Amino acid sequence: MKQPEPTGWHRRKYWLNALVLLAPIWFLYASLTPVFPPPWETKTAGQITVTPSPHDEGAPYEHDGIRVKDFSFRFCDGCRETIRLASANVGLAPAAPTAVEDGLVHGQGNLQEAHVPYPARLSGNERLWLSVQTWDGALHHIDWPLR
């Protein structure tokens, strides 16, 4: 007895299975090779040199009831040991380092990160502010225009 000829569905289901098996490989590759926006201008205040970089080009998002955007801060070699406390915020003026709980810069090594709080509405004059307090008590403010 002769086998019936496979229909269109039976021929295509093998390609569908191949796509299902390849999808996790694509998502793994995409997660292991992220594309970050270019870093912003490097600035110096006192003995501290820092370069900020946003994690993505997206808009700020809601985190624990506050609008934030994730930033990385690359400090110069040896700068991290002189920093007691650093915080970041977006606004017309810098916030006091202890007043911004969500903007605290944290991490290990020269590359630190922060969930930088954003105001509910931007007027166009806001800047990214980084407030750095050193161990000798000096307070430095560094700012960048928002892109």
N, C-alpha and C positions, 0 to 999 in steps of 0.2 A: 504494500500500500504506500502511496506516495504522500509525503508531508505537504501540507498546504503552504502556499507561498506567503511569507510574512507581509503583513499589512504595513502601511506607513507608520503607524504608532509603534509597532514592534521594532522597526528599523531605527526610529529616532530615539527611543528610550535609552539606548546605550550612550548616545551623545549627551542626553540630559544627565545621566549618571556621571559622565566625565566632567561636565560643568559643575555639578554639585561637589565633586571631589576636588576640583581646582579652586573653588571659591575660598576655602580656608587658607590656601597657600597665598592667594592674592591679598587677603586681609592681613595675614601675618607679615607679608612683605611691606605693605603700606604702613603698618604700625611700627615696624623696625626701621623704616627710613622716612622719618617725618621731615617736612620742609618748613623751616622757620623763616620769618621775614628778616630782612637785613637789619643788623644792629644800628642803633642811632649813634649820633656823634659822641665821641669820648670827651669828657670834661674833667677838669681838675679843680678841687677846692682844698686849699691847704696842702697836706701831703697825700691826699686821697685822690686817686684817678679811677673813674668808673665809666662803664659803657652799658647803657640799658638796651634791652631788646624785648619787644613784645613776643609772647608765645604764638600768637596768630594775628591775622588781619581782621578778625571778627570784632563785633561790637562788644561792649561790656555785658556781662551776664549777671543774673541774680544769684547771690550766694548768702545764705542765712539772712535774707531780708535786706541785703545791701548790694548795690550794683558794683561789681569789681571787674578788673581785667588783670590777667596774669602777665607779669614781667619778670625777666631775668636781669640781674645786675652782675657784670663781670668787673671785679675789683682788681687793681694792679697787684703784682707779687709783693707780699709783705704788708699790704694795706690792711688786710683783714685783721691782723694782730693788733692794730692801733684803734680799731673801731669797737666802741663799747655797745652802741645801739644805733640801728639805722631803720628808718621807716620811710615809706613813700606814700604820696597822695596825689590826686589830680584836683586842681582848684586854682583860684586866683592868687593864693598865698600858701606858703608851707604850713603844715600842721605841726604842732609840737610832737616830738618823737613818742612821748608816752600817751598822747591823746588819741593816736590812731592805732587801735588794736589790730584791725584787719590789714594795715599796711606794713606790718613789721617784716623786715627783710630777714630771711632765715635760710639756712642751708649749711653746707660744709665746704670748705675750700674757698677758692676765689670766685666761684660762680654761685651766687645767691639768688633767691627768688622771693616774690611777694604777690599777694592778692591785693592789688592797688584799688582802693575805693574811688569811685567816680561819683560826681554829683548827679542828681536826677536829671537836670537839664544843663546842657553846655551852652554858654553864651558866645564862645569862639575865642575868648581871651585866656582860657584855662591853660595850665602848663602841668607837666609831670614834675613833681617836686620830690627830691630825695634829701631828707634831713639826716645828717650823720653826726653823732656825738662820739668824740674820741675819749680815751681813758684819762686824758689830762683835763677834761671838762669842756673843751672847745666844741662849739656847735657850728657845723657847716651846712649850708643849703645849696643844692645844685638843682638847676631847672632846665627843662627841655620843652620846646613847643610841641604840642600835640600834632600828629600828622593826620 
